[in-house]
């Protein structure tokens, strides 16, 4: 996509024109707010322009109300626009505003925009993939399915890239940084009428004493689709050297079909008016698997889901549910099957306070992977599950419970995505040390997490009773497209819960093998509409699995 630039130095913005049409009026400054106050520019902004071999370089020096200095450098290159800001001084970062900022006496000034539609790789709606450019979007390590307004827990985090269109022109808005510098919880696209800005949330947890540089923000121009924009995002990360190296080889057994008992627990609970967690028992899992085997359905991998353990933090089997989990796993191994244990990220149940992130009152709110006690607890739990119990890996869930809040207390300097990565690194590295072919499944389809995951799970289905039939399969295909675009090295666990209806479940079963590893969650029937399975439903699963195995010569 070719473009031209017209600089407006007095107001410190650049008009970017494509095909004689203004695409942006990009602000050439930023604001890095602190706990001590808003970062406002005052007085004149000094805008310097220089030519380089690669393109135009614009440097904007501002007088700041909270920093000793603030300098924003924007490079207009042939296929992209790069911008970053360096501040000096002292402060604890809260909100970092990119492509916009505060300037007295006009207040907050966003960039101007001609964008029409925006795509987020973070699935936050049951059906919609594209949104109008006037609707905000967030990519984050924080979210919650049961909390209104933050129902964005499915990919935590998704890749740090929004895609957008003007007519048939595509572009991307990418944050490019190594995970060690991703000490933010969220990346926001924030539109206003005729404009937008971007924001990173540091929540007062990053202290600056000297200088700080914002992660580079890259506006990359071109692409044929949203997925192509994500492919370009990954290419940017690779060329910048910020993607961690994967040091393990895939094991053949990771491609085997999956049975996860969570959906069966929920379906049983719906029929018996019980919560699903108490139903994660040895007796129930034996019945689930015996029922499937009687129908000719034998999964290669079994996931024992929530809540097999007595306490989430310490990961010891609940003796009232599992009298001999080690022996049960051994019997599955003897039958040629693998067993993954469900692990709830962050949950502090059973952990001492000194192993946890705490709130202002000293109450534990999540495991702290940087405290010595937290490191010891997580490491010991992984060693026990893979060493003593002889499990084969983990389904890691609830990464969206990453702690968030400026008043929270913890031991180290990491926060946000960097802190989540550190927790997963502890789990992953310990797992590979104990059992080199252990499988670690997460829902973190972000290239910064390539070194702490083996397979990406597409995560839960969102319900929409007004949607057109077949919406589940379409939406899960969108999620799989995100994973393939930015993490092509990783396998895909297609999930399979919570199905809004038997009809949607049946349609999804048919296409799972084309998206990744087929995962079956139900045995007796579905939970939402309480549909009881018949012979035809089991035949559909067998047919799907046989086609998948044949395609891979399994």
Backbone torsions as a table, in degrees:
resi	resn	phi	psi	omega
1	UNK	NA	113.8	179.3
2	UNK	-84.4	145.3	-179.0
3	UNK	-145.8	162.5	173.3
4	UNK	-123.1	160.2	-176.2
5	UNK	-126.9	132.4	174.6
6	UNK	-121.3	113.8	-175.7
7	UNK	-86.2	139.0	174.6
8	UNK	-119.9	87.4	-170.2
9	UNK	-68.0	-34.2	-177.5
10	UNK	-63.1	-37.8	-179.8
11	UNK	-102.8	1.4	174.3
12	UNK	56.0	55.1	169.2
13	UNK	-142.5	162.2	-178.8
14	UNK	-125.7	127.1	175.9
15	UNK	-86.5	121.8	179.3
16	UNK	-104.0	120.9	-174.3
17	UNK	-115.2	131.1	175.3
18	UNK	-125.4	126.2	179.6
19	UNK	52.6	46.1	178.5
20	UNK	63.6	17.2	-179.8
21	UNK	-124.0	127.4	178.3
22	UNK	-62.8	123.8	178.1
23	UNK	-93.5	-46.4	-179.6
24	UNK	-139.8	158.8	157.8
25	UNK	-124.6	88.3	-169.1
26	UNK	-81.6	129.5	174.7
27	UNK	-68.7	139.0	-177.6
28	UNK	-100.9	23.7	177.1
29	UNK	-145.7	170.0	-177.6
30	UNK	-135.7	175.1	171.5
31	UNK	-134.2	130.2	178.3
32	UNK	-116.7	92.0	-177.0
33	UNK	-71.4	156.0	179.5
34	UNK	-130.3	169.8	174.2
35	UNK	-57.6	-30.5	-178.2
36	UNK	-78.3	-15.0	178.8
37	UNK	158.6	173.8	177.0
38	UNK	-71.6	145.9	174.8
39	UNK	-91.3	101.6	-179.6
40	UNK	-110.8	136.3	171.4
41	UNK	-83.4	141.3	176.3
42	UNK	-137.9	158.1	-177.5
43	UNK	71.5	-163.5	-178.9
44	UNK	-77.6	146.2	172.2
45	UNK	-97.2	131.6	178.9
46	UNK	-91.3	112.2	-177.9
47	UNK	-109.9	115.7	179.3
48	UNK	-109.4	139.3	-176.9
49	UNK	-122.0	132.9	179.2
50	UNK	-139.5	148.8	174.8
51	UNK	-94.7	140.2	173.5
52	UNK	-128.1	174.0	179.6
53	UNK	-63.6	-26.8	-177.1
54	UNK	-92.7	-22.7	-176.8
55	UNK	159.7	-158.7	-176.8
56	UNK	-89.0	136.1	177.3
57	UNK	-120.3	122.3	-178.7
58	UNK	-116.8	125.2	-179.6
59	UNK	-115.7	124.4	-178.5
60	UNK	-115.5	117.1	179.2
61	UNK	-104.9	126.2	-175.3
62	UNK	-121.9	151.6	167.8
63	UNK	-87.1	126.8	-173.0
64	UNK	-113.1	147.2	178.3
65	UNK	-79.1	-13.3	-177.6
66	UNK	-126.9	-14.4	-178.0
67	UNK	-116.1	151.1	175.5
68	UNK	-64.8	-36.3	176.6
69	UNK	-152.1	154.5	174.6
70	UNK	-146.3	122.0	-177.8
71	UNK	-128.7	125.0	177.8
72	UNK	-109.6	127.6	178.5
73	UNK	-113.5	124.2	-179.7
74	UNK	-121.8	126.9	-179.2
75	UNK	-112.0	124.3	178.3
76	UNK	-100.0	99.3	-177.2
77	UNK	-100.6	174.9	-172.1
78	UNK	-63.2	-36.8	-175.2
79	UNK	-119.2	4.9	-176.8
80	UNK	-164.1	166.9	176.1
81	UNK	-126.3	126.2	-178.1
82	UNK	-116.1	138.2	178.0
83	UNK	-142.6	142.5	174.1
84	UNK	-151.7	158.9	-176.3
85	UNK	-129.9	136.9	176.3
86	UNK	-115.8	129.7	174.2
87	UNK	-117.3	154.5	171.7
88	UNK	-126.0	150.7	-179.2
89	UNK	132.0	-153.5	-179.7
90	UNK	-132.5	144.4	177.4
91	UNK	165.9	164.8	175.7
92	UNK	-109.8	116.4	-173.6
93	UNK	-66.0	138.5	171.8
94	UNK	-114.2	-84.5	179.6
95	UNK	-104.6	130.8	175.3
96	UNK	-109.8	112.7	-177.4
97	UNK	-96.6	126.8	-179.4
98	UNK	-115.5	145.5	-176.0
99	UNK	56.5	34.5	178.1
100	UNK	172.8	162.6	179.5
101	UNK	178.7	178.4	-178.0
102	UNK	-92.4	133.9	177.2
103	UNK	-143.5	116.1	-179.7
104	UNK	-73.9	145.4	5.1
105	UNK	-98.4	20.8	-173.9
106	UNK	-92.3	-9.7	-179.1
107	UNK	84.1	-148.7	-177.6
108	UNK	-80.1	129.9	-177.6
109	UNK	-117.9	107.1	176.8
110	UNK	-81.1	173.9	170.6
111	UNK	-77.8	150.3	171.4
112	UNK	-79.7	152.4	-172.3
113	UNK	-148.3	140.5	169.7
114	UNK	-107.1	15.4	-178.3
115	UNK	-62.5	146.3	-179.3
116	UNK	-111.6	-43.4	-178.4
117	UNK	-135.3	150.4	-178.9
118	UNK	-131.3	142.5	179.4
119	UNK	-118.2	132.1	173.7
120	UNK	-112.9	135.1	176.2
121	UNK	-79.4	1.1	-179.6
122	UNK	-98.9	107.0	-175.7
123	UNK	-68.0	110.9	-177.5
124	UNK	-126.5	13.4	-179.4
125	UNK	-148.9	145.2	-175.2
126	UNK	-62.4	-29.6	-173.6
127	UNK	-129.8	-36.0	-170.9
128	UNK	-76.1	136.8	174.9
129	UNK	-111.4	-49.8	175.3
130	UNK	-92.8	148.8	177.3
131	UNK	-133.7	158.7	174.1
132	UNK	-65.6	149.5	-174.0
133	UNK	-64.3	-14.3	179.1
134	UNK	-88.4	4.1	176.0
135	UNK	-103.0	130.5	-178.9
136	UNK	-68.1	161.4	177.2
137	UNK	-147.8	151.0	-177.3
138	UNK	-137.9	135.4	169.0
139	UNK	-113.2	131.6	-168.1
140	UNK	-155.9	163.9	167.5
141	UNK	-97.1	5.1	-178.3
142	UNK	-121.4	141.2	177.1
143	UNK	176.3	172.0	-177.8
144	UNK	-162.9	126.1	-179.7
145	UNK	-69.4	-24.4	-176.8
146	UNK	-98.0	3.9	-179.6
147	UNK	-111.5	120.2	-179.9
148	UNK	-58.3	139.6	173.0
149	UNK	87.7	-12.8	177.7
150	UNK	-128.5	36.1	-177.3
151	UNK	-81.1	65.5	-176.7
152	UNK	-136.0	45.0	-172.9
153	UNK	-91.8	-4.7	-165.2
154	UNK	-71.3	-45.1	173.9
155	UNK	-115.2	106.7	-176.8
156	UNK	-132.2	95.3	0.8
157	UNK	-101.0	155.5	165.1
158	UNK	-75.3	171.1	175.9
159	UNK	-61.1	145.2	-177.2
160	UNK	-80.1	67.4	-176.7
161	UNK	-153.5	122.3	168.4
162	UNK	-97.6	144.1	172.7
163	UNK	-109.6	151.1	-178.7
164	UNK	-147.7	160.5	-179.6
165	UNK	-131.1	149.5	164.2
166	UNK	-130.9	113.3	-171.1
167	UNK	54.7	-120.1	-179.6
168	UNK	-103.0	14.1	-179.7
169	UNK	-94.8	131.9	178.9
170	UNK	-108.4	151.4	174.2
171	UNK	-152.0	165.6	179.2
172	UNK	-127.5	153.1	177.1
173	UNK	-122.4	96.5	-168.4
174	UNK	-112.3	135.5	167.0
175	UNK	-92.0	127.4	-175.0
176	UNK	-120.5	105.2	-177.0
177	UNK	-160.3	149.0	171.8
178	UNK	-68.8	158.4	-174.9
179	UNK	-62.8	-28.1	178.7
180	UNK	-62.1	-23.0	179.7
181	UNK	-101.4	7.4	179.6
182	UNK	-95.0	61.0	-179.0
183	UNK	-89.3	31.9	177.1
184	UNK	-115.6	154.9	180.0
185	UNK	-92.3	-30.8	-172.0
186	UNK	-145.0	152.3	175.8
187	UNK	-124.6	118.2	-172.9
188	UNK	-113.6	136.8	163.6
189	UNK	-96.8	118.9	-171.0
190	UNK	-122.6	97.0	-177.5
191	UNK	-87.1	155.3	167.1
192	UNK	-135.1	169.9	178.2
193	UNK	-59.8	117.7	178.6
194	UNK	79.2	12.3	-178.1
195	UNK	-169.3	-175.8	178.5
196	UNK	-166.3	165.6	166.9
197	UNK	-145.0	173.7	178.4
198	UNK	-123.7	152.2	-177.9
199	UNK	-143.8	139.2	171.6
200	UNK	-111.3	134.5	-177.7
201	UNK	-99.5	112.6	177.9
202	UNK	-101.1	-16.5	168.4
203	UNK	61.7	25.9	178.9
204	UNK	72.7	11.3	-175.8
205	UNK	-99.7	-1.1	177.8
206	UNK	-114.4	115.7	-178.5
207	UNK	-93.5	131.8	176.0
208	UNK	-108.2	126.8	176.0
209	UNK	-141.1	84.3	-174.4
210	UNK	132.5	-94.6	178.9
211	UNK	-141.6	157.9	178.6
212	UNK	-147.2	137.1	177.0
213	UNK	-116.4	130.8	178.0
214	UNK	-68.3	150.8	173.0
215	UNK	-57.5	138.4	178.0
216	UNK	-56.9	135.0	173.6
217	UNK	-106.3	123.7	-176.0
218	UNK	-117.6	122.6	171.1
219	UNK	-95.9	104.1	-177.9
220	UNK	-103.1	132.4	-170.0
221	UNK	-103.4	132.4	179.1
222	UNK	113.4	170.0	-177.6
223	UNK	127.9	153.0	-177.3
224	UNK	-102.3	-12.0	-177.5
225	UNK	-166.0	173.1	176.7
226	UNK	-61.9	-42.9	179.3
227	UNK	-64.1	-35.2	177.7
228	UNK	-66.1	-35.7	174.9
229	UNK	-62.0	-40.4	177.9
230	UNK	-66.2	-38.0	175.6
231	UNK	-60.6	-41.4	178.0
232	UNK	-66.8	-36.2	174.7
233	UNK	-58.5	-48.0	178.8
234	UNK	-61.6	-39.4	179.0
235	UNK	-63.0	-39.3	175.7
236	UNK	-59.7	-45.5	179.7
237	UNK	-62.1	-43.7	179.8
238	UNK	-62.6	-46.2	-177.5
239	UNK	-68.5	-23.0	178.1
240	UNK	-86.9	-6.9	177.6
241	UNK	72.3	28.3	-176.2
242	UNK	-106.2	0.4	180.0
243	UNK	-89.2	124.2	-179.6
244	UNK	-68.4	153.2	-179.2
245	UNK	-82.9	134.6	171.5
246	UNK	-83.4	126.2	-173.8
247	UNK	-109.2	9.6	-179.7
248	UNK	-121.4	151.8	176.4
249	UNK	-98.1	144.3	178.4
250	UNK	-64.5	141.3	172.9
251	UNK	-91.5	144.5	-177.8
252	UNK	-58.5	-35.6	-173.9
253	UNK	-69.4	-16.3	178.9
254	UNK	-62.9	-19.3	-177.7
255	UNK	-87.5	-1.2	-176.4
256	UNK	-71.7	153.0	179.9
257	UNK	-61.3	153.4	-170.8
258	UNK	-120.8	136.9	162.2
259	UNK	-116.0	121.8	173.9
260	UNK	-112.1	129.2	-172.8
261	UNK	-78.8	-3.7	-174.4
262	UNK	-62.0	-46.3	179.8
263	UNK	-62.9	-39.1	177.8
264	UNK	-65.7	-37.8	174.9
265	UNK	-61.1	-44.2	-179.1
266	UNK	-65.9	-41.3	179.2
267	UNK	-64.9	-40.3	177.0
268	UNK	-65.5	-42.1	178.6
269	UNK	-62.6	-38.2	179.1
270	UNK	-64.9	-31.2	-178.4
271	UNK	-86.2	-17.2	-177.3
272	UNK	-119.3	6.9	179.0
273	UNK	56.3	50.3	176.6
274	UNK	-128.2	154.4	170.8
275	UNK	-68.9	150.5	-175.9
276	UNK	-73.2	-29.8	-173.9
277	UNK	-59.9	-43.6	178.7
278	UNK	-64.9	-10.5	-175.8
279	UNK	-92.4	4.4	176.6
280	UNK	-81.9	68.0	-173.6
281	UNK	-114.6	159.9	177.3
282	UNK	-60.0	-41.8	-178.7
283	UNK	-63.8	-42.9	-179.4
284	UNK	-67.7	-42.2	-179.9
285	UNK	-67.2	-34.5	173.6
286	UNK	-62.1	-43.5	-179.9
287	UNK	-66.7	-42.7	178.5
288	UNK	-54.8	-50.7	-174.8
289	UNK	-71.5	-35.5	176.3
290	UNK	-64.8	-40.3	178.6
291	UNK	-61.7	-44.9	179.0
292	UNK	-65.2	-43.6	-179.4
293	UNK	-60.8	-37.2	179.0
294	UNK	-64.1	-22.5	177.9
295	UNK	-96.8	6.1	179.5
296	UNK	82.3	19.9	-178.4
297	UNK	-112.0	110.5	-178.4
298	UNK	-126.5	104.9	-179.8
299	UNK	-73.9	148.8	174.7
300	UNK	-77.1	-29.5	-177.7
301	UNK	-127.7	136.6	179.8
302	UNK	-118.5	132.6	175.7
303	UNK	-109.2	119.9	172.6
304	UNK	-90.0	116.7	-167.9
305	UNK	-100.3	-166.5	-175.3
306	UNK	-63.4	121.9	10.6
307	UNK	-131.6	93.7	-179.8
308	UNK	-74.9	-24.3	-174.4
309	UNK	-93.7	156.8	177.9
310	UNK	-72.3	-40.2	177.6
311	UNK	-136.3	137.1	-177.5
312	UNK	-62.5	-35.7	-174.6
313	UNK	-73.2	-37.7	-172.3
314	UNK	-97.8	-19.4	171.1
315	UNK	60.2	48.0	169.5
316	UNK	-105.0	139.4	-178.7
317	UNK	-57.6	142.3	173.5
318	UNK	-74.1	114.7	-174.5
319	UNK	-65.9	-20.2	178.0
320	UNK	-77.4	-16.4	179.9
321	UNK	-106.2	-35.0	-175.6
322	UNK	-131.6	103.5	-178.5
323	UNK	-73.2	-28.3	-178.9
324	UNK	-154.7	75.5	-177.8
325	UNK	-64.1	-36.7	177.9
326	UNK	-60.6	-44.8	178.4
327	UNK	-65.6	-36.8	179.1
328	UNK	-63.8	-44.5	178.4
329	UNK	-63.4	-39.2	179.4
330	UNK	-61.9	-38.8	178.9
331	UNK	-66.9	-35.9	177.0
332	UNK	-68.7	-38.7	175.3
333	UNK	-60.8	-41.3	179.8
334	UNK	-64.0	-26.5	178.0
335	UNK	-87.3	3.4	178.1
336	UNK	85.4	17.9	-178.2
337	UNK	-110.7	158.0	175.9
338	UNK	-109.3	155.9	-177.1
339	UNK	-130.0	123.9	172.8
340	UNK	-105.4	142.6	175.9
341	UNK	-103.9	136.2	177.5
342	UNK	-73.2	128.3	-179.2
343	UNK	-123.7	127.1	-176.3
344	UNK	-93.6	105.4	-179.8
345	UNK	-58.9	143.7	172.4
346	UNK	75.5	-22.3	-169.1
347	UNK	-65.5	129.1	-172.8
348	UNK	-95.4	4.6	-177.1
349	UNK	-55.6	123.2	179.4
350	UNK	86.5	-2.0	-177.9
351	UNK	-95.9	146.4	175.6
352	UNK	-71.2	157.8	-176.7
353	UNK	-61.0	-33.9	-177.7
354	UNK	-74.1	-2.8	174.4
355	UNK	-98.9	7.4	-167.7
356	UNK	-128.3	155.3	160.9
357	UNK	-71.3	138.4	-176.8
358	UNK	-124.8	158.1	177.7
359	UNK	-89.1	-173.7	-175.2
360	UNK	-63.0	-21.6	178.5
361	UNK	-94.4	4.6	-179.8
362	UNK	84.6	10.7	-178.2
363	UNK	-85.8	132.9	178.3
364	UNK	-62.6	135.9	178.3
365	UNK	-126.8	-4.5	179.7
366	UNK	172.4	153.3	178.8
367	UNK	-63.0	142.7	179.2
368	UNK	-107.7	106.2	-177.1
369	UNK	-76.3	3.4	176.2
370	UNK	-110.4	-6.4	175.0
371	UNK	-84.9	143.2	179.5
372	UNK	-54.7	-41.1	-179.8
373	UNK	-67.9	-36.9	177.9
374	UNK	-66.8	-42.7	177.1
375	UNK	-59.2	-45.8	-178.5
376	UNK	-63.7	-42.1	-177.7
377	UNK	-65.5	-47.7	-178.5
378	UNK	-64.2	-45.1	-178.9
379	UNK	-61.4	-44.8	-178.2
380	UNK	-66.7	-37.3	179.3
381	UNK	-64.3	-43.0	179.0
382	UNK	-65.3	-44.4	178.3
383	UNK	-59.0	-39.8	-179.8
384	UNK	-67.5	-46.9	-175.6
385	UNK	-65.6	-39.7	-178.3
386	UNK	-90.4	-31.7	-177.8
387	UNK	-87.1	-59.2	-176.7
388	UNK	-72.9	-49.8	-179.0
389	UNK	-79.1	-21.4	179.9
390	UNK	67.4	31.5	172.3
391	UNK	-67.5	165.2	-173.1
392	UNK	-105.0	0.7	179.2
393	UNK	154.5	-163.1	-171.6
394	UNK	-137.8	144.6	160.2
395	UNK	-99.1	107.1	-177.8
396	UNK	-92.2	129.0	-175.0
397	UNK	-126.6	168.8	172.1
398	UNK	63.6	30.6	172.5
399	UNK	-63.8	-18.5	177.9
400	UNK	-70.9	-6.4	175.1
401	UNK	-85.1	17.8	175.6
402	UNK	-52.1	128.2	-176.0
403	UNK	-57.2	142.7	-179.4
404	UNK	-142.0	130.0	177.7
405	UNK	148.3	137.2	-176.2
406	UNK	-73.2	-21.0	-178.3
407	UNK	-90.9	-5.4	-179.1
408	UNK	-69.1	149.8	-176.7
409	UNK	-118.2	138.7	180.0
410	UNK	-154.1	172.7	-169.2
411	UNK	-86.7	-36.0	-171.1
412	UNK	-103.0	-165.8	-178.4
413	UNK	-99.3	-13.6	-178.4
414	UNK	-74.4	152.2	174.7
415	UNK	-151.9	165.6	174.4
416	UNK	59.7	-132.4	-177.2
417	UNK	-61.3	-37.0	-179.7
418	UNK	-64.5	-37.1	179.4
419	UNK	-71.8	-40.8	175.4
420	UNK	-60.0	-44.7	179.3
421	UNK	-59.6	-39.2	-179.9
422	UNK	-65.1	-39.5	177.3
423	UNK	-63.8	-45.5	179.8
424	UNK	-67.0	-32.7	177.5
425	UNK	-63.1	-41.8	177.8
426	UNK	-59.0	-46.5	179.7
427	UNK	-64.1	-49.0	-173.6
428	UNK	-65.7	-50.1	-177.7
429	UNK	-63.9	-38.4	178.0
430	UNK	-66.8	-42.0	179.4
431	UNK	-60.2	-43.9	-178.1
432	UNK	-71.2	-29.1	176.3
433	UNK	-69.2	-42.2	-178.5
434	UNK	-74.9	-41.3	-175.8
435	UNK	-145.7	97.5	-171.6
436	UNK	-55.9	-29.4	-179.7
437	UNK	-97.5	15.5	176.9
438	UNK	-57.5	143.5	-179.4
439	UNK	-103.1	127.1	177.8
440	UNK	-116.8	115.2	-178.5
441	UNK	-107.1	126.7	177.8
442	UNK	-130.2	179.3	169.8
443	UNK	-122.4	56.8	-177.5
444	UNK	-122.9	68.6	-176.8
445	UNK	-78.8	64.4	179.7
446	UNK	-128.5	128.7	-176.0
447	UNK	-56.6	-23.1	177.5
448	UNK	-66.1	-15.4	-177.0
449	UNK	-107.5	15.3	-179.5
450	UNK	-61.3	-28.5	-176.1
451	UNK	-88.2	4.7	-179.0
452	UNK	-130.6	17.3	178.4
453	UNK	-151.1	154.0	178.4
454	UNK	-112.1	-35.1	-176.8
455	UNK	-138.6	141.0	176.6
456	UNK	-101.5	126.1	175.3
457	UNK	-89.9	134.7	-177.9
458	UNK	-71.6	-15.2	172.2
459	UNK	76.1	-177.0	-168.1
460	UNK	-62.3	150.6	173.8
461	UNK	-81.7	136.6	175.2
462	UNK	-93.1	140.6	-173.6
463	UNK	-95.1	137.5	174.0
464	UNK	-147.7	101.5	-175.8
465	UNK	-71.5	-9.6	179.3
466	UNK	-97.0	-2.9	-173.0
467	UNK	-75.2	156.9	175.9
468	UNK	-67.4	146.6	-179.8
469	UNK	-55.3	143.3	-179.8
470	UNK	87.0	8.3	-175.6
471	UNK	-67.5	-29.9	180.0
472	UNK	-62.1	-49.9	180.0
473	UNK	-60.2	-40.3	-179.9
474	UNK	-66.2	-42.5	-177.5
475	UNK	-71.0	-37.0	177.3
476	UNK	-69.3	-29.4	174.8
477	UNK	-66.2	-38.6	174.7
478	UNK	-60.2	-44.8	179.4
479	UNK	-63.3	-43.7	178.8
480	UNK	-62.0	-34.8	177.7
481	UNK	-63.8	-36.6	175.3
482	UNK	-60.6	-48.5	-177.4
483	UNK	-62.0	-48.3	-178.3
484	UNK	-62.3	-33.2	-176.2
485	UNK	-71.7	-37.7	-173.2
486	UNK	-110.8	-20.2	-179.6
487	UNK	-133.8	59.8	-176.4
488	UNK	-64.6	-16.5	179.2
489	UNK	-71.6	-20.8	-169.7
490	UNK	-97.6	148.8	172.8
491	UNK	-75.1	168.4	-179.2
492	UNK	-125.3	124.7	170.4
493	UNK	-93.8	116.6	-170.4
494	UNK	-78.2	-4.3	179.3
495	UNK	58.0	-157.4	-177.6
496	UNK	162.8	14.5	178.5
497	UNK	-135.4	149.8	-2.4
498	UNK	-99.2	120.9	-177.3
499	UNK	-78.9	130.5	-177.9
500	UNK	-70.3	-21.1	-180.0
501	UNK	-162.5	163.5	176.3
502	UNK	-61.4	-40.1	-177.9
503	UNK	-62.2	-42.7	178.9
504	UNK	-67.3	-38.4	176.9
505	UNK	-59.8	-46.8	-175.8
506	UNK	-63.8	-41.4	178.3
507	UNK	-64.8	-37.9	-178.7
508	UNK	-70.6	-38.3	177.9
509	UNK	-54.2	-38.0	-175.6
510	UNK	-66.6	-28.0	-173.0
511	UNK	-108.4	-6.3	-174.6
512	UNK	-55.0	-44.2	-176.3
513	UNK	-63.3	-21.7	177.1
514	UNK	-82.4	-14.0	-179.8
515	UNK	-99.1	-30.3	-176.7
516	UNK	173.3	-147.5	179.6
517	UNK	-78.8	123.5	178.5
518	UNK	-63.4	135.2	179.2
519	UNK	-126.2	123.8	178.3
520	UNK	-102.6	128.9	-178.2
521	UNK	-111.6	-14.1	-173.6
522	UNK	-116.6	153.4	178.9
523	UNK	-127.7	-56.4	-177.4
524	UNK	-82.4	-28.4	-176.4
525	UNK	158.0	-175.4	-178.3
526	UNK	-82.5	163.1	-177.1
527	UNK	-97.0	-41.0	-173.0
528	UNK	-64.4	-50.2	179.8
529	UNK	-102.0	4.1	176.8
530	UNK	52.7	44.0	177.3
531	UNK	-82.9	127.9	179.6
532	UNK	-87.7	128.9	-177.4
533	UNK	-68.7	148.1	172.6
534	UNK	-122.1	-173.8	-176.2
535	UNK	-58.9	-36.8	-178.9
536	UNK	-64.3	-32.2	179.1
537	UNK	-70.2	-42.6	177.0
538	UNK	-65.8	-35.7	177.3
539	UNK	-64.0	-36.8	179.6
540	UNK	-64.9	-39.9	177.0
541	UNK	-65.0	-46.4	-179.9
542	UNK	-60.4	-42.3	-179.4
543	UNK	-64.1	-43.5	179.2
544	UNK	-61.3	-45.1	-178.2
545	UNK	-69.3	-39.0	179.6
546	UNK	-64.5	-40.1	178.7
547	UNK	-66.1	-39.9	178.5
548	UNK	-64.2	-47.1	-179.4
549	UNK	-64.2	-39.1	-180.0
550	UNK	-65.1	-39.2	-178.9
551	UNK	-64.4	-30.5	-178.5
552	UNK	-102.7	3.0	-177.8
553	UNK	57.2	42.5	179.5
554	UNK	-87.6	NA	NA
